[in-house]
Structures are given as C-alpha cells and as structure tokens.
C-alpha cells in the first residue's frame, strides 16, 4: 500500500540524514555479547551431536546411511534448522544472531555496529565457539574426538587450498548479499532467517566437500583448537570476511548505505536495539507486512 511504502521510504531517508546513535557511544552491551557466545556455542553443540549421529561408526543412523550425499543432506538440514531456530529465538532477535565475526565486521563496515560492540561481539563469538565444542566433547567424550567426527573441524578438500578459499569467499558473498537484500526489503524482511537456513542447508550439500563449509572464522577456530589440527586456517580467517565485505560494498554502491536499516537478521516488533537502527518498534509491522 502507498502509505506503508511511504513510511518505509521515510525511514530510509531518516537513516541517511541522521547518523546512527549506537555508532556514537562507547557503551558496552554485555547481555548481547553473552547471547552471541551462547548462540554460536549452541550451534557448535548441535553440529557435534548431529555429526556424531550421522558419521560415527557406532551410530546406527550412520550405519543405515551409506551415501555421502544423503548424509550431507541430513547434516545440512539439521544445521540449517539450528540456525533458523537461533535467529528467530527471543535471544537471537535481541543480539541480531550474527554468530560470526565476518557478519559483525561487515555490519561494522556499514556503520551499523559501534566499535566497542564489534570487539565485544567478535570476542564473544570466538569464546562461544570454543566453549560450545568443549562442552560437546565433555558430554560425548571420545565420540567427538573420533576421526569420523574430529570435533567437526572444517578443512580444505582434496581440490586444495585455492579452491577452498574461492569456495569460502563465494558462499560468504552470496550469504551476505542475501541478508542485505532480503532484510532490507519491506515485504521480505521476515524471511531473512529462513533464507539463511536454506543457504546453510544447500552449502553443506554442495560446497562442504570443497572447504568443509565454514563461512565463519570462529566456527572453524574452536574445533581446530581442540583438534590441534589447523591446516588452511588462514583460509577461514580471510575468505569469509572478504566475501561478505565485497557483498556489502556492491550493495551500498548500488543502493546506498542508507538502505541498510539494521544489523539484525530478524528484527523484533518491540524491544531495544543496540545497532544503528532505522527500524522503530512502532513502524516494524510496516517493514514485515506481506
């Protein structure tokens, strides 16, 4: 409807004229940092549990499924569903459910995350990934350290480091392009989390043989630390941020930085937002209206 579209346009214009308040403050937001740590930690626990179920030789499910493609399809479905559940959870809506230093750095580049929050989020994400895989190892014991699971490490595939780097950069580019395009669309914003989960599912099926499908420096570092096995670690620290920053650069060159309304993957209808947010609770239904 014209009225709704007009109000949405006014938000874009206002976000261009008035710099985000969160980028002017040095306040620390500890609840959000703890949520980010818990979110990526929960993701790692889920990854370890599902990998044990689908890949450990003692698992009856693993014995029943012989095809590698079918296993990846189930693993992708499990991890995509985990991501969706976290993004739409009350805690995920509060922190924005980045769970990924590359995502946080990209929104920092876009002016939606203040410097102290960027440091807090990235630190929490690395700590949470380490804590999550450590908790899974403590509960599941030798199952997680077994070579069939290997702490769910992400490693370059047999095609080599160059292919793994290109693959990680590409999937990260596509993911951030989707996030920026869908989350800033009036009628599609509420589907951002579902689209992210669908991409995770697809990536694990198609791309995992090339790089292990990480897109996330923290997600790779936690397992590598416990496994004491980090070949190609530089790939996962450089390719995902590079891919996402490239997507952000192309987005703002085409649409302008004012089109980036917030740094959350799913914005709640009510509640405080620590980011440079152009979405007010009273106008959020207009953003999500079908």
C-alpha positions as CSV (number, residue, x, y, z in Angstrom):
1,X,0.0,0.0,0.0
2,X,1.3,3.5,-0.8
3,X,1.0,4.6,2.8
4,X,3.2,1.8,4.1
5,X,5.7,2.2,1.4
6,X,5.9,5.9,2.0
7,X,6.6,5.4,5.7
8,X,9.3,2.9,4.8
9,X,10.9,5.3,2.4
10,X,10.9,8.0,5.2
11,X,12.9,5.6,7.4
12,X,15.5,5.2,4.7
13,X,15.8,8.9,4.3
14,X,16.0,9.5,8.0
15,X,18.7,6.9,8.4
16,X,20.7,8.7,5.7
17,X,20.3,12.2,7.3
18,X,20.7,11.2,11.0
19,X,23.8,9.0,11.8
20,X,23.0,6.0,14.0
21,X,23.1,6.8,17.7
22,X,24.8,3.4,18.5
23,X,27.8,4.3,16.5
24,X,28.4,7.4,18.7
25,X,28.5,5.7,22.0
26,X,31.2,3.7,23.8
27,X,28.6,1.8,26.0
28,X,29.2,-1.9,26.4
29,X,26.2,-4.3,25.9
30,X,27.1,-7.4,27.9
31,X,23.8,-9.2,27.6
32,X,24.1,-9.1,23.8
33,X,27.7,-10.3,24.0
34,X,26.7,-13.2,26.2
35,X,23.8,-14.1,23.8
36,X,26.2,-14.2,20.9
37,X,28.5,-16.5,22.8
38,X,25.6,-18.7,23.7
39,X,24.2,-18.8,20.2
40,X,27.4,-19.9,18.5
41,X,28.1,-22.3,21.4
42,X,24.6,-23.9,20.9
43,X,25.4,-24.1,17.1
44,X,28.6,-26.0,17.8
45,X,26.9,-28.4,20.2
46,X,24.3,-29.1,17.6
47,X,27.0,-29.6,14.9
48,X,28.9,-32.1,17.1
49,X,25.8,-34.0,18.1
50,X,24.5,-34.4,14.6
51,X,27.9,-35.2,13.2
52,X,28.2,-38.0,15.8
53,X,24.8,-39.3,14.9
54,X,25.4,-39.2,11.1
55,X,29.1,-40.1,10.9
56,X,30.4,-42.1,13.9
57,X,30.7,-45.8,13.0
58,X,29.0,-46.8,16.3
59,X,25.8,-44.8,15.4
60,X,23.0,-46.9,13.9
61,X,22.0,-44.0,11.8
62,X,25.4,-43.7,10.3
63,X,25.4,-47.5,9.5
64,X,22.0,-47.1,7.9
65,X,23.0,-44.3,5.6
66,X,25.9,-45.2,3.3
67,X,25.7,-42.4,0.8
68,X,27.9,-39.3,1.5
69,X,25.4,-37.0,-0.3
70,X,22.5,-38.2,1.7
71,X,24.5,-37.8,4.9
72,X,25.3,-34.2,3.9
73,X,21.7,-33.6,3.1
74,X,20.6,-34.6,6.6
75,X,23.5,-32.7,8.2
76,X,22.7,-29.6,6.2
77,X,19.0,-29.8,7.2
78,X,20.0,-30.2,10.8
79,X,22.4,-27.2,10.8
80,X,20.1,-25.0,8.7
81,X,17.3,-25.7,11.1
82,X,19.5,-24.9,14.1
83,X,20.5,-21.6,12.5
84,X,16.8,-20.7,11.8
85,X,15.8,-21.6,15.4
86,X,18.5,-19.4,16.9
87,X,17.8,-16.4,14.5
88,X,14.1,-16.4,15.4
89,X,14.5,-17.1,19.1
90,X,14.0,-14.2,21.5
91,X,17.7,-14.2,22.3
92,X,18.6,-14.2,18.7
93,X,16.3,-11.4,18.0
94,X,17.9,-9.4,20.7
95,X,21.5,-9.8,19.7
96,X,20.8,-10.0,15.9
97,X,22.1,-13.6,15.8
98,X,25.4,-12.8,14.0
99,X,27.2,-15.8,15.4
100,X,30.0,-15.0,13.0
101,X,32.9,-12.4,13.2
102,X,32.6,-11.9,9.4
103,X,29.0,-10.8,9.8
104,X,29.8,-8.4,12.6
105,X,32.8,-6.9,10.8
106,X,30.6,-6.4,7.7
107,X,27.9,-4.5,9.7
108,X,30.7,-2.5,11.4
109,X,31.9,-1.5,8.0
110,X,28.4,-0.5,7.1
111,X,28.2,1.8,10.2
112,X,25.6,-0.3,12.0
113,X,27.8,-1.7,14.8
114,X,29.7,0.5,17.2
115,X,33.4,-0.2,17.6
116,X,33.1,-1.5,21.3
117,X,30.2,-3.7,20.2
118,X,32.2,-5.0,17.3
119,X,35.0,-6.0,19.7
120,X,32.6,-7.4,22.2
121,X,30.7,-9.5,19.6
122,X,33.8,-10.9,17.9
123,X,35.4,-11.8,21.2
124,X,32.2,-13.5,22.4
125,X,31.8,-15.4,19.2
126,X,35.3,-16.9,19.4
127,X,34.8,-17.7,23.1
128,X,31.4,-19.2,22.5
129,X,32.6,-21.5,19.7
130,X,35.4,-22.8,21.9
131,X,33.1,-23.3,24.8
132,X,30.4,-25.0,22.7
133,X,32.7,-27.6,21.1
134,X,34.4,-28.1,24.5
135,X,31.0,-28.8,26.1
136,X,30.1,-31.2,23.4
137,X,33.4,-33.0,23.8
138,X,32.9,-33.2,27.6
139,X,29.4,-34.7,27.2
140,X,30.1,-37.0,24.3
141,X,33.6,-37.9,25.2
142,X,35.6,-39.9,22.6
143,X,32.8,-39.7,20.1
144,X,33.6,-36.1,19.3
145,X,37.4,-36.8,19.1
146,X,37.0,-39.8,16.9
147,X,38.4,-39.3,13.4
148,X,34.9,-39.7,11.9
149,X,33.8,-36.6,13.7
150,X,37.1,-34.9,14.6
151,X,35.5,-32.1,16.6
152,X,33.5,-31.1,13.4
153,X,36.6,-29.3,12.0
154,X,36.4,-27.6,8.7
155,X,39.3,-28.4,6.4
156,X,40.2,-27.8,2.8
157,X,39.1,-30.5,0.5
158,X,41.2,-32.7,-1.8
159,X,41.0,-30.0,-4.5
160,X,43.3,-27.8,-2.5
161,X,43.6,-24.5,-0.7
162,X,43.0,-22.3,-3.6
163,X,39.7,-23.9,-4.4
164,X,38.7,-23.9,-0.7
165,X,39.5,-20.2,-0.5
166,X,37.4,-19.3,-3.6
167,X,34.6,-21.5,-2.3
168,X,34.5,-19.9,1.1
169,X,34.7,-16.4,-0.4
170,X,31.8,-17.2,-2.8
171,X,29.4,-18.7,-0.3
172,X,30.1,-15.9,2.1
173,X,29.5,-13.3,-0.6
174,X,26.2,-14.9,-1.6
175,X,25.1,-15.2,2.1
176,X,25.7,-11.5,2.8
177,X,24.1,-10.4,-0.4
178,X,21.0,-12.3,0.6
179,X,21.0,-10.9,4.1
180,X,21.3,-7.3,2.9
181,X,18.8,-7.7,0.1
182,X,16.1,-9.6,2.0
183,X,16.4,-8.0,5.4
184,X,16.1,-4.5,3.9
185,X,13.0,-5.4,1.8
186,X,9.7,-4.2,3.2
187,X,7.8,-7.4,2.4
188,X,10.6,-10.0,2.6
189,X,12.4,-8.9,5.8
190,X,10.8,-11.5,8.0
191,X,12.1,-14.3,5.8
192,X,15.8,-13.5,6.2
193,X,16.3,-16.2,8.8
194,X,14.6,-18.8,6.7
195,X,16.7,-17.9,3.6
196,X,19.9,-18.1,5.7
197,X,18.9,-21.6,6.9
198,X,18.1,-22.7,3.4
199,X,21.5,-21.5,2.2
200,X,23.3,-23.3,5.1
201,X,21.5,-26.5,4.0
202,X,22.4,-26.0,0.4
203,X,26.0,-25.1,1.1
204,X,26.6,-28.2,3.3
205,X,25.2,-30.4,0.5
206,X,27.1,-28.8,-2.4
207,X,30.1,-26.9,-1.0
208,X,31.2,-28.9,2.0
209,X,33.5,-31.2,0.0
210,X,35.5,-28.2,-1.1
211,X,36.2,-26.5,2.3
212,X,34.1,-28.1,4.9
213,X,31.6,-25.2,4.7
214,X,32.5,-22.8,7.4
215,X,31.8,-19.1,6.4
216,X,32.8,-18.4,9.9
217,X,36.3,-17.8,11.5
218,X,35.1,-18.6,15.0
219,X,33.2,-21.7,13.9
220,X,36.5,-23.1,12.4
221,X,38.8,-21.9,15.1
222,X,37.0,-23.6,18.1
223,X,37.2,-27.1,16.6
224,X,40.7,-26.6,15.3
225,X,41.9,-25.6,18.7
226,X,40.6,-28.7,20.3
227,X,41.6,-31.0,17.5
228,X,45.1,-29.3,17.4
229,X,44.7,-29.6,13.6
230,X,44.5,-26.4,11.7
231,X,45.7,-26.8,8.1
232,X,44.5,-23.9,6.0
233,X,43.3,-21.9,9.0
234,X,44.2,-18.7,7.2
235,X,41.5,-19.5,4.6
236,X,38.7,-19.3,7.1
237,X,40.1,-16.1,8.7
238,X,40.3,-14.3,5.3
239,X,37.9,-15.7,2.8
240,X,34.6,-15.2,4.7
241,X,35.3,-11.6,5.7
242,X,36.5,-10.8,2.2
243,X,33.4,-12.3,0.6
244,X,31.0,-10.5,2.9
245,X,32.7,-7.2,2.7
246,X,32.7,-7.4,-1.1
247,X,28.9,-8.1,-1.0
248,X,28.4,-5.1,1.3
249,X,30.5,-2.8,-1.0
250,X,28.5,-3.8,-4.0
251,X,25.2,-3.3,-2.1
252,X,26.0,0.2,-1.0
253,X,27.4,1.2,-4.4
254,X,24.1,0.1,-6.0
255,X,21.6,1.2,-3.3
256,X,23.4,3.5,-0.9
257,X,24.4,2.9,2.7
258,X,21.1,4.4,3.8
259,X,19.3,1.3,2.6
260,X,20.9,-0.8,5.3
261,X,18.4,-0.3,8.1
262,X,19.8,-2.5,10.9
263,X,22.4,-5.2,11.7
264,X,19.9,-7.8,12.9
265,X,19.0,-10.9,10.8
266,X,15.5,-10.7,12.2
267,X,14.2,-7.5,13.9
268,X,11.6,-7.9,16.6
269,X,8.5,-5.8,16.7
270,X,9.4,-4.4,20.1
271,X,12.4,-4.0,22.3
272,X,15.7,-2.1,22.4
273,X,18.2,-2.3,19.6
274,X,21.9,-1.5,20.2
275,X,22.7,-1.0,16.5
276,X,22.4,2.0,14.2
277,X,18.8,1.1,13.7
278,X,16.3,2.8,11.4
279,X,13.5,0.4,12.4
280,X,11.4,1.7,15.2
281,X,9.1,-0.7,17.1
282,X,6.0,1.3,16.1
283,X,6.9,1.0,12.4
284,X,8.2,-2.5,12.3
285,X,4.9,-4.1,11.2
286,X,5.1,-1.9,8.0
287,X,8.5,-3.5,7.3
288,X,7.2,-7.0,7.6
289,X,3.8,-6.5,6.1
290,X,3.2,-9.1,3.3
